[in-house]
Amino acid sequence: MKVSRLFYFCAALFPGLALAQEEPFAASISLGYVGTTGNTDTTTFNTELLATWRRDRWVHNLKFQGLGAQENDVARAERYYLEEKSDYNLDEVQFLFGKASYTDDRFSGFDYQAMVAAGYGRNLIRRDDLTLQAFAGPGYRENAITNGDNVGEAIFSLGENLTWRISDNAALTHSFTSDIGEELTASKFDLGLETNIVGNITTKIAFQARHTSEVPPGTENTDTMTSVSLVYNF
């Protein structure tokens, strides 16, 4: 799997990530599964790993998402997504960021899509129960078309992240990113509601929409996913 390329790239671009492991960190892993038997045998799973490291003025966030689906032993979906975003806080409101992501979607018509970007961001809301940040900056993306050419282009990347702790047992998260290029624009929308069950175990109801403005023939511009998962926080 080509995800290893971005692991090496992230390590070179954000060397502070390795140092940050010396400090306390927060992480969670979730898993959702659906299986049917009988007239149709189907298996669907989704998984997500989130990790946050903090060190001095740095905040490092790592995200991995995986999706797979089979119907009668025939693959219907297989996607892997890896993202690393590092923020350097200038003060309580302003920060600089660097970001890299890698998408390997076997049914998208692309062999892979990889991007890097850096720029400026602001904490629009920063409270104990509610945080909202927005960021934007220039970057570069490589679109590798399956059985085709690799197309590299300059992009402008923008996004926002929101976390709302509704109560002691429930939290709502939302994020939106858009990487705008001359060849295509790729946007991603995530919405999740997490509710505590017992101890470190929660349930998460999530919706995700991904849109690519220009895609290879025979593929759709928009993919959506709705999931219910168990989450372990540590």
Beta strands, then each sheet from edge to edge (+ up, - down):
strand 1: 25-36
strand 2: 42-55
strand 3: 58-71
strand 4: 74-89
strand 5: 94-105
strand 6: 110-126
strand 7: 130-145
strand 8: 150-167
strand 9: 170-181
strand 10: 185-198
strand 11: 201-212
strand 12: 222-233
sheet 1: 1+ 2- 3+ 4- 5+ 6- 7+ 8- 9+ 10- 11+ 12- 1+
end
